[in-house]
Amino acid sequence: MAGPLEGMRVVELGVWVAAPATGGILADWGADVVKIEPPTGDPARMFGRMLGVEDGTSPPFEMDNRSKRSIVLDLTSDDGRGTALELLSDADVFLTNIRPGALRRLGLDYESVAAGNPALVYGLITGYGLTGPDADRAAYDIAAFWARAGLAHLLTRPGDTPPFQRGGMGDHTAGMTLAAAICAALIARTRTGTGQLVTTSLYRQGVYTVSFDLNTFLLTGHPIAIGQRESMGNPCMNNYTAGDGRRFWIVGLEGERHWPPLCRAVGRSDWLTDPRFAQPRARAANAAELIAELDEIFATKSLDEWAETFACEPDLFWSPINTVEDVIADEQFHAGGGLVHVPYGDGGVPMIATPVDFHGTPWEPRSTAPALGEHTDEILAELRARRDK
């Protein structure tokens, strides 16, 4: 099945992760995505080398660029820019994360492109937005999403150094946001007949990600404290370690609902009437003592043994803290559609699926990421054929 965006023509001028992630999502959903690359290629092709992958592949690049077609254009030349504008003249979507100043110099800014194709939906990811003192400032997601938007601080325990972001976290969430916005703009186009500029930024995405904290501060003037495992005010919302060293998270957000099954699971039903722990405020006041006691109890069994015990309590919500290896081995990961097989040669390559399924218009990947310029001749031939019509 081709997916819900079958027939949509998308031109991508993207580098590294954010815009290519958007293009990868739209390609998964069935769009024909033409990826414009410079003669040196998208720098994300180097990720494999940077990560020490020795077979010449770039797994992160494969994730964000499967099912696309690649054309090499030198946009510093008149011919290259002319071909890009010709591709855009009848495209449905243009998406990019090139800085706005560079796009203006190339004549690929929204105003210039929309003048030739008013129906175009133009999707743009920036670091910090289109206005303000840092509108044209360079950014990766580690800067704009992770550091400046507050995520790194909010995940740093007092006295510790900030944790490092995992690769592409902000880029992938911003890419999904832009993909959704583009689809909304395409729906609007069916009513108005015209396209529009659609933008998001890594900074805005980061701010939205921690809006629980920021909106609380805006409305009350008080920040939410950064959690300390040993003294969490709600010990039912905390992580613990089993006797075999494996970690897990108890997720007892609703005290009256989730406290009794936890007491039963750990064999301490007496805590239900213990004045130190019977009520949520008492548990908060005596959190350090309660957590220490739970630590001792959880250390007496392996996580598999605790999993069997927890299964007897439907209102005890919990999760293992999985490693990468654990996720790949998780039966539910596979059953829930987390993996997709991308056609390659006579077989397929397993990859992570984008996180949306369409049950009326299901999608499936069509190919692995293209080689640099693999489809240049094919795409140029299509342009000649359209000219001749």
Backbone hydrogen bonds, N-H to C=O, Kabsch-Sander energy under -0.5 kcal/mol:
donor,donor_aa,acceptor,acceptor_aa,energy
3,G,362,P,-0.7
5,L,29,W,-3.2
6,E,3,G,-1.4
7,G,30,G,-0.6
8,M,5,L,-2.4
10,V,8,M,-0.6
10,V,32,D,-2.8
11,V,93,V,-2.7
12,E,34,V,-3.0
13,L,95,L,-2.7
21,A,17,V,-3.0
22,T,18,A,-1.7
23,G,19,A,-2.7
24,G,20,P,-2.6
25,I,21,A,-2.2
26,L,22,T,-2.4
27,A,23,G,-2.4
28,D,24,G,-2.4
29,W,25,I,-2.0
30,G,27,A,-1.7
31,A,26,L,-2.5
32,D,8,M,-2.7
33,V,31,A,-0.9
34,V,10,V,-3.1
34,V,32,D,-0.6
35,K,33,V,-0.6
35,K,69,R,-3.9
36,I,12,E,-3.1
36,I,34,V,-0.7
37,E,35,K,-0.5
37,E,71,I,-2.6
41,G,38,P,-2.1
45,R,42,D,-2.4
46,M,43,P,-2.2
47,F,44,A,-1.6
50,M,46,M,-2.4
51,L,47,F,-2.1
52,G,49,R,-1.2
53,V,48,G,-3.0
62,E,58,S,-2.4
63,M,59,P,-2.0
64,D,60,P,-1.5
65,N,61,F,-1.0
66,R,62,E,-0.9
67,S,367,S,-1.7
68,K,65,N,-1.2
69,R,33,V,-2.6
71,I,35,K,-2.6
73,L,37,E,-2.4
73,L,71,I,-0.6
75,L,73,L,-1.1
77,S,74,D,-1.8
80,G,74,D,-0.5
81,R,77,S,-2.3
82,G,78,D,-2.5
83,T,79,D,-2.4
84,A,80,G,-2.2
85,L,81,R,-2.5
86,E,82,G,-1.9
87,L,83,T,-2.4
88,L,84,A,-1.9
89,S,85,L,-1.0
90,D,87,L,-0.6
91,A,88,L,-0.7
92,D,9,R,-2.4
93,V,9,R,-1.9
94,F,121,V,-2.4
95,L,11,V,-2.3
96,T,123,G,-2.0
97,N,13,L,-1.0
98,I,13,L,-0.5
102,A,99,R,-0.6
103,L,99,R,-2.1
104,R,100,P,-2.3
105,R,101,G,-1.9
106,L,102,A,-1.6
107,G,103,L,-0.6
107,G,104,R,-1.0
108,L,103,L,-2.9
109,D,103,L,-0.6
113,V,109,D,-2.4
114,A,110,Y,-3.2
115,A,111,E,-1.3
116,G,112,S,-0.6
116,G,113,V,-1.0
117,N,113,V,-1.0
120,L,117,N,-2.0
121,V,92,D,-2.4
122,Y,120,L,-0.6
122,Y,196,Q,-2.4
123,G,94,F,-3.7
123,G,121,V,-0.7
124,L,122,Y,-0.5
124,L,198,V,-2.7
125,I,96,T,-2.2
126,T,124,L,-0.5
126,T,200,T,-2.0
135,A,132,G,-1.6
137,R,134,D,-1.8
143,A,140,Y,-0.9
144,A,140,Y,-2.1
145,F,141,D,-1.1
146,W,141,D,-2.6
147,A,142,I,-1.5
148,R,143,A,-3.0
149,A,144,A,-0.5
150,G,147,A,-0.9
151,L,145,F,-0.6
152,A,146,W,-2.8
154,L,150,G,-2.4
155,L,151,L,-1.2
155,L,152,A,-0.5
156,T,153,H,-1.8
157,R,155,L,-0.6
160,D,157,R,-2.7
169,M,166,R,-1.5
172,H,168,G,-3.1
173,T,169,M,-1.7
174,A,170,G,-2.5
175,G,171,D,-2.5
176,M,172,H,-2.1
177,T,173,T,-2.2
178,L,174,A,-2.6
179,A,175,G,-2.1
180,A,176,M,-2.2
181,A,177,T,-2.3
182,I,178,L,-2.8
183,C,179,A,-2.0
184,A,180,A,-2.1
185,A,181,A,-2.4
186,L,182,I,-2.2
187,I,183,C,-1.8
188,A,184,A,-2.3
189,R,185,A,-2.0
190,T,186,L,-1.0
190,T,187,I,-0.7
191,R,187,I,-0.7
191,R,188,A,-1.2
192,T,188,A,-2.4
193,G,189,R,-2.7
195,G,118,P,-3.0
198,V,122,Y,-3.2
200,T,124,L,-1.8
202,L,126,T,-2.2
203,Y,127,G,-2.0
205,Q,201,S,-2.3
206,G,202,L,-2.2
207,V,203,Y,-2.6
208,Y,204,R,-2.5
209,T,205,Q,-2.0
210,V,206,G,-1.5
211,S,208,Y,-1.6
213,D,210,V,-0.7
214,L,210,V,-2.3
215,N,211,S,-2.9
216,T,212,F,-1.1
217,F,213,D,-2.1
218,L,214,L,-2.5
219,L,215,N,-2.3
220,T,216,T,-1.8
221,G,217,F,-2.3
222,H,216,T,-0.6
231,S,228,Q,-1.7
232,M,229,R,-0.8
237,M,234,N,-2.5
238,N,250,I,-0.9
240,Y,248,F,-2.7
242,A,246,R,-3.0
243,G,298,F,-0.9
243,G,301,K,-3.7
245,G,242,A,-2.0
248,F,240,Y,-2.4
249,W,319,S,-3.2
250,I,238,N,-2.9
251,V,317,F,-3.0
252,G,236,C,-3.0
253,L,251,V,-1.0
255,G,253,L,-0.9
258,H,254,E,-3.4
259,W,255,G,-2.4
262,L,258,H,-1.2
263,C,259,W,-2.3
264,R,260,P,-2.4
265,A,261,P,-2.4
266,V,262,L,-2.0
267,G,264,R,-1.3
268,R,263,C,-3.0
271,W,268,R,-2.0
272,L,269,S,-1.5
273,T,270,D,-1.3
274,D,270,D,-0.7
277,F,274,D,-1.7
278,A,274,D,-2.3
283,R,279,Q,-2.6
284,A,280,P,-2.2
285,A,281,R,-2.3
286,N,282,A,-1.8
287,A,284,A,-1.2
290,L,286,N,-2.3
291,I,287,A,-3.2
292,A,288,A,-1.9
293,E,289,E,-1.9
294,L,290,L,-2.6
295,D,291,I,-2.7
296,E,292,A,-1.8
297,I,293,E,-2.0
298,F,294,L,-3.1
299,A,295,D,-1.3
300,T,297,I,-1.9
301,K,298,F,-1.0
306,W,302,S,-2.2
307,A,303,L,-2.6
308,E,304,D,-1.6
309,T,305,E,-1.7
310,F,306,W,-3.3
311,A,307,A,-1.8
312,C,308,E,-0.5
312,C,309,T,-1.3
313,E,310,F,-2.1
316,L,313,E,-2.3
317,F,315,D,-0.8
319,S,249,W,-2.0
321,I,247,R,-2.4
322,N,320,P,-1.1
327,V,323,T,-2.2
328,I,324,V,-2.1
329,A,325,E,-1.6
330,D,326,D,-0.7
330,D,327,V,-1.2
334,H,330,D,-1.4
335,A,331,E,-2.8
336,G,332,Q,-2.7
337,G,334,H,-1.5
338,G,333,F,-2.5
340,V,351,M,-3.0
342,V,340,V,-0.7
342,V,349,V,-3.0
344,Y,347,G,-2.2
347,G,344,Y,-2.2
349,V,342,V,-2.6
351,M,340,V,-2.7
353,A,338,G,-2.3
356,V,354,T,-1.1
359,H,357,D,-0.6
368,T,343,P,-0.7
374,E,371,A,-2.4
375,H,70,S,-2.1
376,T,373,G,-1.7
379,I,375,H,-2.9
380,L,376,T,-2.5
381,A,377,D,-2.1
382,E,378,E,-1.7
383,L,379,I,-2.1
384,R,380,L,-2.2
385,A,381,A,-2.2
386,R,382,E,-2.2
387,R,383,L,-2.1
388,D,384,R,-1.8
389,K,385,A,-0.6
389,K,386,R,-0.7
